[in-house]
């Protein structure tokens, strides 16, 4: 790793950034983030960034707007300090669910966030499993939308579940591509939960497309927020005869009483990544959640950017082809 590289951790992703730097053999960059009494934010690098490639690590998870503002202020600070290149590593991209006008007079906030990052001075964005892949088109700078699906797939392979009993399940029609990718890794068929949401976090069962009777179901999705929809969907699978229900999630937000819902649900195990840190308080409440780290994938991505090699090589160890 060249000496011109510096990795800064902002407040939401300090542990993840430390793991990335350990994999890269780099010291974590020195930076000060200060929140004033009136809510204003000041971010100051504590070392020179002149001419250097800067990587800012920050998931825009709860509190989303504060964490986003930290990123914007940090970008501006680095730009004004003559950084050579500013790369934003945003493992969880906040506001991604506001990607279109679902009703009249609604904003498209994920586009606004893309504009803010670019105007602030970001040269590249690296993220994981965007809620909607078309958000990549909101940027006029390079964006690498990585996926945790190969990592989740390898984990479920390691459980040595009976191959002829495994079915990968998409929780809705919009997640079929993600489910197909995991199914290809596990060499398993897919099923789809056909459901209707009368209002947020409430599900009315319609049907299950595919055979889940007597099967081990692995539900795959990008986000688990309040867990209401997820737990209801898993119950639908059980009602249709599923033997066991596992879940693989890229981003574990776990708002409100999500952990309690998961503990009381039919879910046998829920696998997440550390794109969003799982607090010690939440860890203490659950026996069902397994956390996988994306640090190694991010470290390999940084190396690829530095060495001008294809970022897709981060999937080589998983024997995963992004172009399938």
C-alpha positions in Angstrom: 0.0 0.0 0.0 1.4 3.3 -1.0 2.2 6.0 1.6 -0.1 8.5 -0.1 -3.2 6.6 1.1 -5.0 7.6 4.3 -8.2 6.1 5.8 -10.3 8.2 8.1 -13.1 6.8 10.3 -16.0 8.9 11.2 -18.3 8.2 14.1 -20.5 5.4 12.8 -17.8 3.1 11.4 -14.8 3.3 13.7 -14.5 -0.5 14.3 -15.0 -1.3 10.6 -12.4 1.3 9.6 -9.9 -0.1 12.1 -10.4 -3.6 10.7 -9.9 -2.3 7.1 -6.7 -0.6 8.1 -5.5 -3.8 9.8 -6.0 -5.7 6.6 -4.2 -3.0 4.6 -1.3 -2.7 7.1 -2.0 1.0 7.4 -2.4 3.1 10.6 -5.9 4.6 10.9 -5.9 8.3 9.9 -6.1 10.9 12.7 -9.2 13.0 12.6 -11.4 14.9 15.0 -15.2 15.0 14.8 -16.9 17.5 17.1 -20.6 18.0 17.7 -21.4 21.4 19.3 -24.2 22.2 21.7 -26.3 23.7 19.0 -26.0 20.7 16.7 -23.3 22.0 14.4 -20.6 19.6 13.3 -16.9 20.2 12.8 -14.6 17.7 11.2 -10.8 18.3 11.1 -8.2 15.9 9.8 -5.3 15.8 12.3 -2.6 15.0 9.7 -1.7 16.3 6.2 -3.8 15.1 3.3 -2.2 17.3 0.6 -1.9 15.3 -2.6 -3.0 12.0 -0.9 -5.7 9.6 -1.7 -8.3 9.9 1.1 -10.8 7.2 2.0 -13.6 8.3 4.3 -15.4 5.4 6.0 -18.9 6.1 7.3 -22.2 4.3 7.1 -25.2 6.7 7.1 -27.2 4.7 9.6 -29.1 6.1 12.7 -28.9 9.1 13.2 -28.9 9.2 9.4 -28.8 12.9 8.8 -26.0 13.6 11.4 -23.8 10.9 9.9 -24.4 12.2 6.4 -23.5 15.7 7.5 -20.3 14.4 9.0 -19.3 12.9 5.7 -20.1 16.2 3.8 -18.1 18.3 6.3 -15.2 15.8 6.1 -15.2 15.9 2.3 -15.1 19.7 2.3 -12.3 19.7 4.9 -10.2 17.3 2.8 -10.9 19.2 -0.4 -9.9 22.5 1.1 -6.7 20.8 2.5 -5.7 19.9 -1.1 -6.4 16.1 -1.0 -5.5 14.5 -4.2 -8.5 12.2 -4.4 -11.5 11.8 -2.0 -13.2 8.4 -1.9 -16.3 7.9 0.3 -16.8 4.4 1.6 -20.4 4.3 2.6 -21.2 0.7 3.4 -24.8 1.6 4.1 -26.2 4.3 1.9 -28.9 6.2 3.9 -32.1 7.4 2.2 -31.7 4.7 -0.4 -35.4 3.7 0.1 -36.4 7.1 -1.2 -35.3 6.3 -4.7 -38.5 7.3 -6.6 -41.8 9.2 -6.4 -44.1 6.5 -5.1 -46.8 9.1 -4.6 -47.4 12.7 -5.8 -45.2 15.4 -4.1 -42.7 12.9 -2.7 -39.0 13.7 -2.8 -36.3 11.5 -4.4 -33.9 11.9 -1.5 -31.4 9.3 -2.6 -30.7 11.5 -5.7 -30.4 14.5 -3.4 -27.8 12.7 -1.3 -25.8 11.8 -4.5 -25.9 15.5 -5.5 -24.7 16.5 -2.0 -21.7 14.1 -2.0 -20.6 15.3 -5.5 -21.0 19.0 -4.8 -19.1 18.6 -1.5 -16.2 17.2 -3.6 -16.3 13.4 -3.5 -14.4 11.7 -6.4 -15.7 8.2 -5.9 -18.3 6.4 -3.8 -18.1 2.7 -2.6 -21.2 1.1 -1.1 -22.8 -2.2 -0.4 -26.1 -3.6 -1.8 -27.9 -0.4 -2.7 -31.6 -0.8 -2.1 -32.2 0.1 -5.7 -29.4 -0.6 -8.2 -30.5 2.4 -10.3 -29.2 4.8 -7.6 -25.8 4.3 -9.3 -27.2 6.3 -12.1 -27.8 9.3 -9.8 -24.0 9.8 -9.7 -21.8 11.4 -12.3 -18.6 10.1 -10.6 -17.5 6.4 -10.3 -19.6 4.4 -7.9 -18.8 0.8 -6.8 -21.9 -1.0 -5.5 -20.5 -4.1 -3.9 -22.6 -7.0 -2.7 -22.4 -9.1 0.4 -24.3 -12.0 -1.2 -21.2 -14.1 -2.0 -20.1 -13.8 1.7 -23.5 -14.7 3.0 -23.6 -17.6 0.5 -20.3 -18.9 1.7 -21.5 -18.8 5.3 -24.6 -20.9 4.5 -22.4 -23.3 2.6 -20.3 -23.8 5.7 -23.4 -24.9 7.7 -23.5 -28.0 5.5 -27.3 -27.9 5.2 -28.8 -30.9 3.2 -28.4 -29.6 -0.4 -31.6 -31.2 -1.7 -33.7 -29.5 1.1 -32.5 -25.9 0.6 -34.6 -23.2 -1.1 -33.6 -19.6 -1.4 -36.6 -17.2 -0.8 -37.1 -13.7 -2.0 -39.3 -11.8 0.4 -41.0 -9.9 -2.5 -40.9 -9.7 -6.3 -38.3 -6.9 -6.2 -35.7 -9.1 -4.6 -35.7 -11.9 -7.1 -32.3 -10.9 -8.7 -30.6 -11.0 -5.3 -32.3 -14.3 -4.4 -31.2 -15.8 -7.8 -27.6 -14.8 -7.1 -27.6 -16.6 -3.7 -29.4 -19.6 -5.3 -26.7 -19.9 -7.9 -24.0 -19.9 -5.2 -25.9 -22.6 -3.2 -27.1 -24.4 -6.3 -30.6 -24.3 -5.0 -34.1 -23.4 -6.4 -35.8 -20.2 -5.5 -39.2 -19.3 -4.1 -41.0 -15.9 -3.8 -43.3 -14.6 -1.1 -46.2 -12.9 -2.8 -47.5 -10.5 -0.2 -49.3 -7.1 0.1 -48.4 -4.3 2.4 -51.6 -2.4 3.4 -49.3 0.0 5.4 -45.6 0.0 6.4 -44.4 -3.0 8.4 -47.8 -4.8 8.1 -48.1 -7.8 5.8 -51.1 -9.6 4.4 -50.2 -13.0 3.0 -51.1 -13.7 -0.6 -49.2 -16.8 -1.6 -45.8 -18.5 -1.9 -44.6 -19.0 -5.4 -42.4 -22.2 -5.4 -42.2 -25.3 -3.2 -41.2 -24.7 0.4 -43.0 -27.6 2.1 -40.5 -29.6 4.2 -37.7 -27.4 2.9 -35.0 -25.4 4.7 -35.7 -21.8 3.5 -33.0 -19.1 3.3 -34.6 -15.7 3.0 -32.3 -13.0 1.5 -32.8 -9.3 1.6 -30.8 -6.1 1.7 -32.3 -4.3 4.7 -34.0 -5.3 8.0 -35.4 -2.2 9.7 -38.2 -2.8 12.2 -38.3 -6.6 11.3 -42.1 -6.5 11.1 -42.3 -7.4 7.4 -39.4 -9.9 7.6 -40.9 -11.8 10.6 -44.3 -11.9 9.0 -42.8 -13.2 5.8 -40.9 -16.0 7.6 -44.2 -16.9 9.4 -45.8 -17.3 6.0 -43.1 -19.8 5.0 -43.7 -21.8 8.2 -47.5 -21.7 7.5 -46.7 -23.2 4.1 -44.7 -26.1 5.6 -41.1 -24.9 5.8 -38.9 -27.0 8.0 -36.5 -24.3 9.1 -36.1 -20.6 8.2 -32.7 -18.9 8.0 -32.2 -15.3 6.9 -29.4 -13.4 5.2 -29.4 -9.6 5.4 -26.8 -7.1 4.2 -27.8 -4.2 6.4 -29.2 -4.8 9.9 -30.8 -1.5 11.0 -32.9 -3.1 13.7 -35.0 -0.1 14.7 -37.4 0.0 17.7 -38.2 -3.5 19.0 -36.8 -5.4 16.0 -34.5 -7.6 18.0 -37.4 -8.7 20.3 -39.5 -9.5 17.2 -36.6 -11.6 15.7 -36.1 -13.5 19.0 -39.8 -14.4 19.2 -40.1 -15.3 15.5 -39.7 -18.6 13.7 -36.3 -17.5 12.4 -33.6 -20.0 13.3 -30.7 -17.8 12.5 -30.3 -14.3 11.0 -26.9 -13.5 9.3 -26.0 -9.8 8.8 -22.8 -7.9 7.9 -21.1 -5.1 9.8 -22.0 -2.4 7.3 -24.1 -1.1 10.2 -22.5 -1.8 13.7 -24.5 -4.0 16.0 -24.4 -2.3 19.4 -23.4 -4.2 22.5 -26.9 -3.6 23.9 -28.5 -5.3 20.9 -26.0 -8.1 20.9 -26.9 -8.9 24.6 -30.6 -9.3 23.6 -30.2 -11.8 20.9 -29.0 -15.4 20.4 -30.1 -15.6 16.7 -27.9 -13.0 15.0 -24.5 -13.8 13.4 -22.4 -10.9 12.1 -20.0 -11.2 9.1 -17.4 -8.5 8.4 -17.1 -6.7 5.1 -13.7 -5.2 6.1 -11.7 -7.6 3.9 -13.8 -6.9 0.9 -13.4 -3.1 1.4 -9.7 -3.5 1.9 -9.4 -5.4 -1.3 -11.5 -2.8 -3.1 -9.1 0.0 -1.8 -6.1 -2.0 -3.1 -7.8 -2.5 -6.5 -8.5 1.3 -6.8 -4.9 2.1 -5.8 -3.4 -0.5 -8.2 -5.8 0.2 -11.1 -7.1 -3.4 -11.2 -10.7 -4.5 -11.6 -12.8 -4.1 -8.4 -14.7 -7.3 -9.4 -11.6 -9.3 -8.2 -12.8 -8.9 -4.6 -15.2 -11.7 -5.4 -12.5 -14.1 -6.6 -12.2 -16.0 -3.3 -16.0 -16.6 -3.4 -15.9 -17.9 -7.0 -18.6 -15.4 -7.7 -19.3 -13.8 -11.1 -20.9 -10.3 -10.9 -21.8 -10.5 -14.6 -24.0 -13.6 -14.4 
